[in-house]
Amino acid sequence: MSKKVDDLLDQMTLSEQVSLLAGRNMWNTVPNERLGVEKMRVSDGPGGVRGSKFDGPASMNVPCGTAIAATWDLELVRSVGELL
C-alpha cells in the first residue's frame, strides 16, 4: 500500500497534492480523475466521529479531555467534571 501511495504522489502535480490537504469540502477529499483516485470521506478525531449528516437526538458536547487539559485551567476542568 505504501508503495502505491508513494507512486501516486510522485505522479501528482504540486497543486494536486495541496488539494488533498484542503479537501473538496469539510468531509471529503478532492478526487483525482486523472490518476483514478476517488474522493474519500474523512472525519475529525478526539471529539468523536461525526459526519455531514446527523439524524440522532440532540446532545451536549464539551471539548475532549486533551483540549481541556491544554488550558491548564483547573477550574474549567472541575466545571466540566461537574457538568458530566
PyMOL Python script that loads the backbone (N, CA, C, O; Angstrom):
from pymol import cmd

cmd.read_pdbstr("""\
ATOM      1  N   MET A   1       0.830  -1.190   0.000  1.00  0.00           N
ATOM      2  CA  MET A   1       0.000   0.000   0.000  1.00  0.00           C
ATOM      3  C   MET A   1       0.872   1.250   0.000  1.00  0.00           C
ATOM      4  O   MET A   1       0.596   2.193  -0.742  1.00  0.00           O
ATOM      5  N   SER A   2       1.909   1.272   0.812  1.00  0.00           N
ATOM      6  CA  SER A   2       2.766   2.445   0.909  1.00  0.00           C
ATOM      7  C   SER A   2       3.431   2.753  -0.434  1.00  0.00           C
ATOM      8  O   SER A   2       3.546   3.918  -0.815  1.00  0.00           O
ATOM      9  N   LYS A   3       3.866   1.724  -1.146  1.00  0.00           N
ATOM     10  CA  LYS A   3       4.498   1.915  -2.456  1.00  0.00           C
ATOM     11  C   LYS A   3       3.512   2.528  -3.436  1.00  0.00           C
ATOM     12  O   LYS A   3       3.866   3.425  -4.200  1.00  0.00           O
ATOM     13  N   LYS A   4       2.266   2.042  -3.415  1.00  0.00           N
ATOM     14  CA  LYS A   4       1.244   2.567  -4.321  1.00  0.00           C
ATOM     15  C   LYS A   4       0.983   4.047  -4.020  1.00  0.00           C
ATOM     16  O   LYS A   4       0.867   4.862  -4.936  1.00  0.00           O
ATOM     17  N   VAL A   5       0.892   4.382  -2.747  1.00  0.00           N
ATOM     18  CA  VAL A   5       0.672   5.780  -2.352  1.00  0.00           C
ATOM     19  C   VAL A   5       1.849   6.636  -2.800  1.00  0.00           C
ATOM     20  O   VAL A   5       1.658   7.715  -3.361  1.00  0.00           O
ATOM     21  N   ASP A   6       3.062   6.157  -2.554  1.00  0.00           N
ATOM     22  CA  ASP A   6       4.250   6.907  -2.976  1.00  0.00           C
ATOM     23  C   ASP A   6       4.266   7.122  -4.488  1.00  0.00           C
ATOM     24  O   ASP A   6       4.600   8.208  -4.961  1.00  0.00           O
ATOM     25  N   ASP A   7       3.904   6.081  -5.244  1.00  0.00           N
ATOM     26  CA  ASP A   7       3.865   6.192  -6.705  1.00  0.00           C
ATOM     27  C   ASP A   7       2.838   7.229  -7.153  1.00  0.00           C
ATOM     28  O   ASP A   7       3.104   8.024  -8.054  1.00  0.00           O
ATOM     29  N   LEU A   8       1.659   7.216  -6.517  1.00  0.00           N
ATOM     30  CA  LEU A   8       0.627   8.195  -6.871  1.00  0.00           C
ATOM     31  C   LEU A   8       1.084   9.619  -6.557  1.00  0.00           C
ATOM     32  O   LEU A   8       0.892  10.531  -7.361  1.00  0.00           O
ATOM     33  N   LEU A   9       1.683   9.800  -5.394  1.00  0.00           N
ATOM     34  CA  LEU A   9       2.163  11.134  -5.017  1.00  0.00           C
ATOM     35  C   LEU A   9       3.232  11.635  -5.984  1.00  0.00           C
ATOM     36  O   LEU A   9       3.280  12.821  -6.310  1.00  0.00           O
ATOM     37  N   ASP A  10       4.090  10.717  -6.440  1.00  0.00           N
ATOM     38  CA  ASP A  10       5.127  11.105  -7.402  1.00  0.00           C
ATOM     39  C   ASP A  10       4.529  11.579  -8.723  1.00  0.00           C
ATOM     40  O   ASP A  10       5.118  12.413  -9.411  1.00  0.00           O
ATOM     41  N   GLN A  11       3.360  11.048  -9.075  1.00  0.00           N
ATOM     42  CA  GLN A  11       2.710  11.414 -10.337  1.00  0.00           C
ATOM     43  C   GLN A  11       1.869  12.688 -10.227  1.00  0.00           C
ATOM     44  O   GLN A  11       1.482  13.267 -11.242  1.00  0.00           O
ATOM     45  N   MET A  12       1.589  13.121  -9.005  1.00  0.00           N
ATOM     46  CA  MET A  12       0.735  14.298  -8.810  1.00  0.00           C
ATOM     47  C   MET A  12       1.522  15.589  -8.953  1.00  0.00           C
ATOM     48  O   MET A  12       2.699  15.671  -8.600  1.00  0.00           O
ATOM     49  N   THR A  13       0.839  16.591  -9.481  1.00  0.00           N
ATOM     50  CA  THR A  13       1.417  17.933  -9.505  1.00  0.00           C
ATOM     51  C   THR A  13       1.366  18.494  -8.083  1.00  0.00           C
ATOM     52  O   THR A  13       0.660  17.964  -7.225  1.00  0.00           O
ATOM     53  N   LEU A  14       2.109  19.556  -7.846  1.00  0.00           N
ATOM     54  CA  LEU A  14       2.068  20.197  -6.528  1.00  0.00           C
ATOM     55  C   LEU A  14       0.649  20.649  -6.206  1.00  0.00           C
ATOM     56  O   LEU A  14       0.191  20.492  -5.074  1.00  0.00           O
ATOM     57  N   SER A  15      -0.041  21.201  -7.179  1.00  0.00           N
ATOM     58  CA  SER A  15      -1.420  21.658  -6.978  1.00  0.00           C
ATOM     59  C   SER A  15      -2.333  20.500  -6.566  1.00  0.00           C
ATOM     60  O   SER A  15      -3.184  20.657  -5.691  1.00  0.00           O
ATOM     61  N   GLU A  16      -2.152  19.347  -7.195  1.00  0.00           N
ATOM     62  CA  GLU A  16      -2.971  18.177  -6.845  1.00  0.00           C
ATOM     63  C   GLU A  16      -2.654  17.697  -5.433  1.00  0.00           C
ATOM     64  O   GLU A  16      -3.558  17.296  -4.700  1.00  0.00           O
ATOM     65  N   GLN A  17      -1.392  17.733  -5.044  1.00  0.00           N
ATOM     66  CA  GLN A  17      -1.017  17.328  -3.688  1.00  0.00           C
ATOM     67  C   GLN A  17      -1.615  18.276  -2.655  1.00  0.00           C
ATOM     68  O   GLN A  17      -2.131  17.838  -1.626  1.00  0.00           O
ATOM     69  N   VAL A  18      -1.544  19.569  -2.931  1.00  0.00           N
ATOM     70  CA  VAL A  18      -2.095  20.561  -2.000  1.00  0.00           C
ATOM     71  C   VAL A  18      -3.601  20.395  -1.872  1.00  0.00           C
ATOM     72  O   VAL A  18      -4.155  20.578  -0.788  1.00  0.00           O
ATOM     73  N   SER A  19      -4.273  20.048  -2.970  1.00  0.00           N
ATOM     74  CA  SER A  19      -5.732  19.877  -2.917  1.00  0.00           C
ATOM     75  C   SER A  19      -6.128  18.756  -1.961  1.00  0.00           C
ATOM     76  O   SER A  19      -7.230  18.772  -1.412  1.00  0.00           O
ATOM     77  N   LEU A  20      -5.239  17.781  -1.756  1.00  0.00           N
ATOM     78  CA  LEU A  20      -5.529  16.713  -0.791  1.00  0.00           C
ATOM     79  C   LEU A  20      -5.537  17.247   0.639  1.00  0.00           C
ATOM     80  O   LEU A  20      -6.240  16.716   1.498  1.00  0.00           O
ATOM     81  N   LEU A  21      -4.768  18.281   0.891  1.00  0.00           N
ATOM     82  CA  LEU A  21      -4.715  18.865   2.236  1.00  0.00           C
ATOM     83  C   LEU A  21      -5.936  19.720   2.534  1.00  0.00           C
ATOM     84  O   LEU A  21      -6.415  19.753   3.667  1.00  0.00           O
ATOM     85  N   ALA A  22      -6.435  20.408   1.522  1.00  0.00           N
ATOM     86  CA  ALA A  22      -7.554  21.318   1.724  1.00  0.00           C
ATOM     87  C   ALA A  22      -8.894  20.599   1.655  1.00  0.00           C
ATOM     88  O   ALA A  22      -9.812  20.944   2.399  1.00  0.00           O
ATOM     89  N   GLY A  23      -9.025  19.626   0.794  1.00  0.00           N
ATOM     90  CA  GLY A  23     -10.278  18.904   0.656  1.00  0.00           C
ATOM     91  C   GLY A  23     -11.271  19.604  -0.252  1.00  0.00           C
ATOM     92  O   GLY A  23     -11.145  20.794  -0.543  1.00  0.00           O
ATOM     93  N   ARG A  24     -12.254  18.846  -0.689  1.00  0.00           N
ATOM     94  CA  ARG A  24     -13.322  19.382  -1.541  1.00  0.00           C
ATOM     95  C   ARG A  24     -14.311  20.173  -0.696  1.00  0.00           C
ATOM     96  O   ARG A  24     -14.816  21.213  -1.117  1.00  0.00           O
ATOM     97  N   ASN A  25     -14.579  19.665   0.498  1.00  0.00           N
ATOM     98  CA  ASN A  25     -15.464  20.314   1.461  1.00  0.00           C
ATOM     99  C   ASN A  25     -15.028  19.842   2.840  1.00  0.00           C
ATOM    100  O   ASN A  25     -13.935  19.298   2.993  1.00  0.00           O
ATOM    101  N   MET A  26     -15.855  20.041   3.821  1.00  0.00           N
ATOM    102  CA  MET A  26     -15.454  19.705   5.184  1.00  0.00           C
ATOM    103  C   MET A  26     -15.257  18.200   5.409  1.00  0.00           C
ATOM    104  O   MET A  26     -14.521  17.810   6.316  1.00  0.00           O
ATOM    105  N   TRP A  27     -15.892  17.360   4.610  1.00  0.00           N
ATOM    106  CA  TRP A  27     -15.890  15.923   4.894  1.00  0.00           C
ATOM    107  C   TRP A  27     -15.299  15.049   3.801  1.00  0.00           C
ATOM    108  O   TRP A  27     -15.206  13.836   3.989  1.00  0.00           O
ATOM    109  N   ASN A  28     -14.894  15.612   2.666  1.00  0.00           N
ATOM    110  CA  ASN A  28     -14.410  14.796   1.559  1.00  0.00           C
ATOM    111  C   ASN A  28     -13.128  15.362   0.967  1.00  0.00           C
ATOM    112  O   ASN A  28     -12.938  16.576   0.894  1.00  0.00           O
ATOM    113  N   THR A  29     -12.250  14.450   0.546  1.00  0.00           N
ATOM    114  CA  THR A  29     -11.065  14.877  -0.177  1.00  0.00           C
ATOM    115  C   THR A  29     -11.443  15.161  -1.628  1.00  0.00           C
ATOM    116  O   THR A  29     -12.535  14.810  -2.076  1.00  0.00           O
ATOM    117  N   VAL A  30     -10.546  15.788  -2.342  1.00  0.00           N
ATOM    118  CA  VAL A  30     -10.765  16.079  -3.759  1.00  0.00           C
ATOM    119  C   VAL A  30     -10.393  14.837  -4.570  1.00  0.00           C
ATOM    120  O   VAL A  30      -9.287  14.317  -4.420  1.00  0.00           O
ATOM    121  N   PRO A  31     -11.297  14.352  -5.425  1.00  0.00           N
ATOM    122  CA  PRO A  31     -10.924  13.212  -6.270  1.00  0.00           C
ATOM    123  C   PRO A  31      -9.908  13.653  -7.326  1.00  0.00           C
ATOM    124  O   PRO A  31      -9.859  14.822  -7.708  1.00  0.00           O
ATOM    125  N   ASN A  32      -9.113  12.710  -7.784  1.00  0.00           N
ATOM    126  CA  ASN A  32      -8.168  12.997  -8.861  1.00  0.00           C
ATOM    127  C   ASN A  32      -8.513  12.068 -10.019  1.00  0.00           C
ATOM    128  O   ASN A  32      -8.043  10.933 -10.089  1.00  0.00           O
ATOM    129  N   GLU A  33      -9.340  12.575 -10.921  1.00  0.00           N
ATOM    130  CA  GLU A  33      -9.809  11.756 -12.038  1.00  0.00           C
ATOM    131  C   GLU A  33      -8.663  11.341 -12.950  1.00  0.00           C
ATOM    132  O   GLU A  33      -8.676  10.239 -13.498  1.00  0.00           O
ATOM    133  N   ARG A  34      -7.685  12.203 -13.115  1.00  0.00           N
ATOM    134  CA  ARG A  34      -6.550  11.902 -13.991  1.00  0.00           C
ATOM    135  C   ARG A  34      -5.823  10.633 -13.557  1.00  0.00           C
ATOM    136  O   ARG A  34      -5.389   9.844 -14.396  1.00  0.00           O
ATOM    137  N   LEU A  35      -5.692  10.438 -12.240  1.00  0.00           N
ATOM    138  CA  LEU A  35      -4.979   9.273 -11.715  1.00  0.00           C
ATOM    139  C   LEU A  35      -5.918   8.196 -11.180  1.00  0.00           C
ATOM    140  O   LEU A  35      -5.459   7.180 -10.660  1.00  0.00           O
ATOM    141  N   GLY A  36      -7.220   8.408 -11.302  1.00  0.00           N
ATOM    142  CA  GLY A  36      -8.184   7.412 -10.842  1.00  0.00           C
ATOM    143  C   GLY A  36      -8.320   7.326  -9.332  1.00  0.00           C
ATOM    144  O   GLY A  36      -8.669   6.271  -8.804  1.00  0.00           O
ATOM    145  N   VAL A  37      -8.051   8.417  -8.631  1.00  0.00           N
ATOM    146  CA  VAL A  37      -8.175   8.445  -7.169  1.00  0.00           C
ATOM    147  C   VAL A  37      -9.546   9.017  -6.825  1.00  0.00           C
ATOM    148  O   VAL A  37      -9.838  10.176  -7.120  1.00  0.00           O
ATOM    149  N   GLU A  38     -10.381   8.193  -6.198  1.00  0.00           N
ATOM    150  CA  GLU A  38     -11.722   8.638  -5.824  1.00  0.00           C
ATOM    151  C   GLU A  38     -11.675   9.511  -4.578  1.00  0.00           C
ATOM    152  O   GLU A  38     -10.699   9.488  -3.828  1.00  0.00           O
ATOM    153  N   LYS A  39     -12.737  10.280  -4.363  1.00  0.00           N
ATOM    154  CA  LYS A  39     -12.820  11.079  -3.139  1.00  0.00           C
ATOM    155  C   LYS A  39     -12.912  10.134  -1.948  1.00  0.00           C
ATOM    156  O   LYS A  39     -13.410   9.014  -2.064  1.00  0.00           O
ATOM    157  N   MET A  40     -12.427  10.600  -0.805  1.00  0.00           N
ATOM    158  CA  MET A  40     -12.510   9.826   0.432  1.00  0.00           C
ATOM    159  C   MET A  40     -13.242  10.650   1.471  1.00  0.00           C
ATOM    160  O   MET A  40     -13.040  11.860   1.571  1.00  0.00           O
ATOM    161  N   ARG A  41     -14.093   9.990   2.245  1.00  0.00           N
ATOM    162  CA  ARG A  41     -14.774  10.667   3.343  1.00  0.00           C
ATOM    163  C   ARG A  41     -13.858  10.608   4.555  1.00  0.00           C
ATOM    164  O   ARG A  41     -13.270   9.570   4.859  1.00  0.00           O
ATOM    165  N   VAL A  42     -13.746  11.732   5.237  1.00  0.00           N
ATOM    166  CA  VAL A  42     -12.910  11.817   6.431  1.00  0.00           C
ATOM    167  C   VAL A  42     -13.748  12.328   7.596  1.00  0.00           C
ATOM    168  O   VAL A  42     -14.870  12.795   7.400  1.00  0.00           O
ATOM    169  N   SER A  43     -13.212  12.241   8.789  1.00  0.00           N
ATOM    170  CA  SER A  43     -13.906  12.763   9.958  1.00  0.00           C
ATOM    171  C   SER A  43     -12.883  13.312  10.930  1.00  0.00           C
ATOM    172  O   SER A  43     -11.679  13.126  10.755  1.00  0.00           O
ATOM    173  N   ASP A  44     -13.368  13.987  11.950  1.00  0.00           N
ATOM    174  CA  ASP A  44     -12.470  14.549  12.940  1.00  0.00           C
ATOM    175  C   ASP A  44     -12.218  13.528  14.040  1.00  0.00           C
ATOM    176  O   ASP A  44     -12.814  12.451  14.048  1.00  0.00           O
ATOM    177  N   GLY A  45     -11.344  13.868  14.954  1.00  0.00           N
ATOM    178  CA  GLY A  45     -10.866  12.869  15.877  1.00  0.00           C
ATOM    179  C   GLY A  45     -11.304  12.929  17.316  1.00  0.00           C
ATOM    180  O   GLY A  45     -12.345  12.362  17.649  1.00  0.00           O
ATOM    181  N   PRO A  46     -10.558  13.592  18.198  1.00  0.00           N
ATOM    182  CA  PRO A  46     -10.729  13.390  19.629  1.00  0.00           C
ATOM    183  C   PRO A  46     -12.081  13.802  20.198  1.00  0.00           C
ATOM    184  O   PRO A  46     -12.413  13.419  21.320  1.00  0.00           O
ATOM    185  N   GLY A  47     -12.867  14.571  19.454  1.00  0.00           N
ATOM    186  CA  GLY A  47     -14.199  14.945  19.929  1.00  0.00           C
ATOM    187  C   GLY A  47     -15.247  13.922  19.537  1.00  0.00           C
ATOM    188  O   GLY A  47     -16.434  14.137  19.784  1.00  0.00           O
ATOM    189  N   GLY A  48     -14.842  12.818  18.936  1.00  0.00           N
ATOM    190  CA  GLY A  48     -15.771  11.803  18.464  1.00  0.00           C
ATOM    191  C   GLY A  48     -15.889  11.853  16.953  1.00  0.00           C
ATOM    192  O   GLY A  48     -15.556  12.859  16.326  1.00  0.00           O
ATOM    193  N   VAL A  49     -16.357  10.778  16.380  1.00  0.00           N
ATOM    194  CA  VAL A  49     -16.509  10.727  14.928  1.00  0.00           C
ATOM    195  C   VAL A  49     -17.858  11.308  14.559  1.00  0.00           C
ATOM    196  O   VAL A  49     -18.896  10.869  15.055  1.00  0.00           O
ATOM    197  N   ARG A  50     -17.832  12.291  13.691  1.00  0.00           N
ATOM    198  CA  ARG A  50     -19.059  12.929  13.239  1.00  0.00           C
ATOM    199  C   ARG A  50     -19.177  12.729  11.739  1.00  0.00           C
ATOM    200  O   ARG A  50     -18.400  11.993  11.131  1.00  0.00           O
ATOM    201  N   GLY A  51     -20.139  13.381  11.169  1.00  0.00           N
ATOM    202  CA  GLY A  51     -20.306  13.318   9.728  1.00  0.00           C
ATOM    203  C   GLY A  51     -21.030  14.547   9.241  1.00  0.00           C
ATOM    204  O   GLY A  51     -21.264  15.488  10.000  1.00  0.00           O
ATOM    205  N   SER A  52     -21.381  14.534   7.977  1.00  0.00           N
ATOM    206  CA  SER A  52     -22.040  15.702   7.408  1.00  0.00           C
ATOM    207  C   SER A  52     -23.539  15.695   7.656  1.00  0.00           C
ATOM    208  O   SER A  52     -24.215  16.690   7.393  1.00  0.00           O
ATOM    209  N   LYS A  53     -24.061  14.594   8.155  1.00  0.00           N
ATOM    210  CA  LYS A  53     -25.496  14.496   8.433  1.00  0.00           C
ATOM    211  C   LYS A  53     -25.674  13.821   9.789  1.00  0.00           C
ATOM    212  O   LYS A  53     -25.030  12.812  10.078  1.00  0.00           O
ATOM    213  N   PHE A  54     -26.541  14.377  10.607  1.00  0.00           N
ATOM    214  CA  PHE A  54     -26.762  13.812  11.939  1.00  0.00           C
ATOM    215  C   PHE A  54     -28.252  13.636  12.139  1.00  0.00           C
ATOM    216  O   PHE A  54     -29.001  14.613  12.128  1.00  0.00           O
ATOM    217  N   ASP A  55     -28.689  12.401  12.320  1.00  0.00           N
ATOM    218  CA  ASP A  55     -30.113  12.109  12.474  1.00  0.00           C
ATOM    219  C   ASP A  55     -30.498  11.731  13.898  1.00  0.00           C
ATOM    220  O   ASP A  55     -31.666  11.445  14.165  1.00  0.00           O
ATOM    221  N   GLY A  56     -29.543  11.724  14.809  1.00  0.00           N
ATOM    222  CA  GLY A  56     -29.826  11.292  16.168  1.00  0.00           C
ATOM    223  C   GLY A  56     -30.407  12.401  17.019  1.00  0.00           C
ATOM    224  O   GLY A  56     -30.591  13.523  16.546  1.00  0.00           O
ATOM    225  N   PRO A  57     -30.698  12.094  18.270  1.00  0.00           N
ATOM    226  CA  PRO A  57     -31.242  13.112  19.173  1.00  0.00           C
ATOM    227  C   PRO A  57     -30.172  14.154  19.503  1.00  0.00           C
ATOM    228  O   PRO A  57     -28.975  13.876  19.431  1.00  0.00           O
ATOM    229  N   ALA A  58     -30.615  15.330  19.858  1.00  0.00           N
ATOM    230  CA  ALA A  58     -29.683  16.389  20.245  1.00  0.00           C
ATOM    231  C   ALA A  58     -28.969  16.000  21.533  1.00  0.00           C
ATOM    232  O   ALA A  58     -29.531  15.303  22.377  1.00  0.00           O
ATOM    233  N   SER A  59     -27.755  16.442  21.675  1.00  0.00           N
ATOM    234  CA  SER A  59     -26.997  16.150  22.886  1.00  0.00           C
ATOM    235  C   SER A  59     -26.015  17.285  23.149  1.00  0.00           C
ATOM    236  O   SER A  59     -25.810  18.161  22.309  1.00  0.00           O
ATOM    237  N   MET A  60     -25.419  17.246  24.327  1.00  0.00           N
ATOM    238  CA  MET A  60     -24.442  18.251  24.703  1.00  0.00           C
ATOM    239  C   MET A  60     -23.062  17.729  24.334  1.00  0.00           C
ATOM    240  O   MET A  60     -22.809  16.525  24.382  1.00  0.00           O
ATOM    241  N   ASN A  61     -22.183  18.632  23.968  1.00  0.00           N
ATOM    242  CA  ASN A  61     -20.824  18.246  23.630  1.00  0.00           C
ATOM    243  C   ASN A  61     -19.869  19.213  24.312  1.00  0.00           C
ATOM    244  O   ASN A  61     -20.070  20.427  24.273  1.00  0.00           O
ATOM    245  N   VAL A  62     -18.846  18.679  24.926  1.00  0.00           N
ATOM    246  CA  VAL A  62     -17.798  19.508  25.524  1.00  0.00           C
ATOM    247  C   VAL A  62     -16.484  19.145  24.837  1.00  0.00           C
ATOM    248  O   VAL A  62     -16.376  18.064  24.257  1.00  0.00           O
ATOM    249  N   PRO A  63     -15.498  20.011  24.888  1.00  0.00           N
ATOM    250  CA  PRO A  63     -14.211  19.686  24.268  1.00  0.00           C
ATOM    251  C   PRO A  63     -13.628  18.392  24.839  1.00  0.00           C
ATOM    252  O   PRO A  63     -13.918  18.017  25.975  1.00  0.00           O
ATOM    253  N   CYS A  64     -12.816  17.727  24.049  1.00  0.00           N
ATOM    254  CA  CYS A  64     -12.192  16.481  24.501  1.00  0.00           C
ATOM    255  C   CYS A  64     -11.231  16.773  25.653  1.00  0.00           C
ATOM    256  O   CYS A  64     -10.808  17.911  25.857  1.00  0.00           O
ATOM    257  N   GLY A  65     -10.904  15.740  26.386  1.00  0.00           N
ATOM    258  CA  GLY A  65     -10.034  15.883  27.546  1.00  0.00           C
ATOM    259  C   GLY A  65      -8.689  16.514  27.229  1.00  0.00           C
ATOM    260  O   GLY A  65      -8.164  17.296  28.022  1.00  0.00           O
ATOM    261  N   THR A  66      -8.131  16.180  26.078  1.00  0.00           N
ATOM    262  CA  THR A  66      -6.843  16.747  25.684  1.00  0.00           C
ATOM    263  C   THR A  66      -6.935  18.259  25.532  1.00  0.00           C
ATOM    264  O   THR A  66      -6.048  18.988  25.978  1.00  0.00           O
ATOM    265  N   ALA A  67      -8.006  18.729  24.905  1.00  0.00           N
ATOM    266  CA  ALA A  67      -8.180  20.173  24.718  1.00  0.00           C
ATOM    267  C   ALA A  67      -8.404  20.876  26.053  1.00  0.00           C
ATOM    268  O   ALA A  67      -7.871  21.960  26.288  1.00  0.00           O
ATOM    269  N   ILE A  68      -9.187  20.258  26.915  1.00  0.00           N
ATOM    270  CA  ILE A  68      -9.439  20.860  28.231  1.00  0.00           C
ATOM    271  C   ILE A  68      -8.146  20.916  29.039  1.00  0.00           C
ATOM    272  O   ILE A  68      -7.848  21.931  29.669  1.00  0.00           O
ATOM    273  N   ALA A  69      -7.379  19.825  29.021  1.00  0.00           N
ATOM    274  CA  ALA A  69      -6.121  19.785  29.771  1.00  0.00           C
ATOM    275  C   ALA A  69      -5.130  20.825  29.257  1.00  0.00           C
ATOM    276  O   ALA A  69      -4.355  21.380  30.035  1.00  0.00           O
ATOM    277  N   ALA A  70      -5.150  21.088  27.961  1.00  0.00           N
ATOM    278  CA  ALA A  70      -4.206  22.043  27.376  1.00  0.00           C
ATOM    279  C   ALA A  70      -4.430  23.466  27.872  1.00  0.00           C
ATOM    280  O   ALA A  70      -3.558  24.319  27.706  1.00  0.00           O
ATOM    281  N   THR A  71      -5.581  23.737  28.476  1.00  0.00           N
ATOM    282  CA  THR A  71      -5.837  25.082  29.008  1.00  0.00           C
ATOM    283  C   THR A  71      -5.127  25.310  30.337  1.00  0.00           C
ATOM    284  O   THR A  71      -4.913  26.458  30.727  1.00  0.00           O
ATOM    285  N   TRP A  72      -4.762  24.251  31.035  1.00  0.00           N
ATOM    286  CA  TRP A  72      -4.165  24.324  32.366  1.00  0.00           C
ATOM    287  C   TRP A  72      -5.079  25.063  33.341  1.00  0.00           C
ATOM    288  O   TRP A  72      -4.608  25.629  34.328  1.00  0.00           O
ATOM    289  N   ASP A  73      -6.360  25.060  33.072  1.00  0.00           N
ATOM    290  CA  ASP A  73      -7.341  25.776  33.889  1.00  0.00           C
ATOM    291  C   ASP A  73      -8.075  24.760  34.766  1.00  0.00           C
ATOM    292  O   ASP A  73      -9.023  24.114  34.321  1.00  0.00           O
ATOM    293  N   LEU A  74      -7.629  24.627  36.008  1.00  0.00           N
ATOM    294  CA  LEU A  74      -8.206  23.620  36.901  1.00  0.00           C
ATOM    295  C   LEU A  74      -9.679  23.874  37.186  1.00  0.00           C
ATOM    296  O   LEU A  74     -10.452  22.930  37.354  1.00  0.00           O
ATOM    297  N   GLU A  75     -10.067  25.128  37.240  1.00  0.00           N
ATOM    298  CA  GLU A  75     -11.481  25.447  37.475  1.00  0.00           C
ATOM    299  C   GLU A  75     -12.331  24.994  36.288  1.00  0.00           C
ATOM    300  O   GLU A  75     -13.440  24.493  36.476  1.00  0.00           O
ATOM    301  N   LEU A  76     -11.826  25.164  35.088  1.00  0.00           N
ATOM    302  CA  LEU A  76     -12.535  24.686  33.896  1.00  0.00           C
ATOM    303  C   LEU A  76     -12.674  23.165  33.933  1.00  0.00           C
ATOM    304  O   LEU A  76     -13.745  22.626  33.655  1.00  0.00           O
ATOM    305  N   VAL A  77     -11.594  22.485  34.275  1.00  0.00           N
ATOM    306  CA  VAL A  77     -11.634  21.020  34.367  1.00  0.00           C
ATOM    307  C   VAL A  77     -12.672  20.590  35.398  1.00  0.00           C
ATOM    308  O   VAL A  77     -13.445  19.662  35.158  1.00  0.00           O
ATOM    309  N   ARG A  78     -12.687  21.259  36.534  1.00  0.00           N
ATOM    310  CA  ARG A  78     -13.651  20.947  37.590  1.00  0.00           C
ATOM    311  C   ARG A  78     -15.081  21.186  37.095  1.00  0.00           C
ATOM    312  O   ARG A  78     -15.970  20.374  37.349  1.00  0.00           O
ATOM    313  N   SER A  79     -15.300  22.289  36.396  1.00  0.00           N
ATOM    314  CA  SER A  79     -16.641  22.612  35.878  1.00  0.00           C
ATOM    315  C   SER A  79     -17.131  21.562  34.892  1.00  0.00           C
ATOM    316  O   SER A  79     -18.290  21.150  34.936  1.00  0.00           O
ATOM    317  N   VAL A  80     -16.251  21.137  34.011  1.00  0.00           N
ATOM    318  CA  VAL A  80     -16.639  20.106  33.039  1.00  0.00           C
ATOM    319  C   VAL A  80     -16.946  18.801  33.764  1.00  0.00           C
ATOM    320  O   VAL A  80     -17.905  18.107  33.426  1.00  0.00           O
ATOM    321  N   GLY A  81     -16.138  18.473  34.751  1.00  0.00           N
ATOM    322  CA  GLY A  81     -16.394  17.259  35.530  1.00  0.00           C
ATOM    323  C   GLY A  81     -17.743  17.303  36.223  1.00  0.00           C
ATOM    324  O   GLY A  81     -18.460  16.302  36.242  1.00  0.00           O
ATOM    325  N   GLU A  82     -18.097  18.437  36.788  1.00  0.00           N
ATOM    326  CA  GLU A  82     -19.405  18.576  37.440  1.00  0.00           C
ATOM    327  C   GLU A  82     -20.537  18.503  36.421  1.00  0.00           C
ATOM    328  O   GLU A  82     -21.591  17.927  36.692  1.00  0.00           O
ATOM    329  N   LEU A  83     -20.317  19.083  35.264  1.00  0.00           N
ATOM    330  CA  LEU A  83     -21.321  19.062  34.206  1.00  0.00           C
ATOM    331  C   LEU A  83     -21.610  17.633  33.756  1.00  0.00           C
ATOM    332  O   LEU A  83     -22.762  17.251  33.552  1.00  0.00           O
ATOM    333  N   LEU A  84     -20.552  16.860  33.607  1.00  0.00           N
ATOM    334  CA  LEU A  84     -20.725  15.474  33.166  1.00  0.00           C
ATOM    335  C   LEU A  84     -21.309  14.615  34.265  1.00  0.00           C
ATOM    336  O   LEU A  84     -21.522  13.419  34.066  1.00  0.00           O
TER     337      LEU A  84
END
""", "prot")
cmd.dss("prot")
cmd.show_as("cartoon", "prot")
cmd.util.cbc("prot")
cmd.orient("prot")
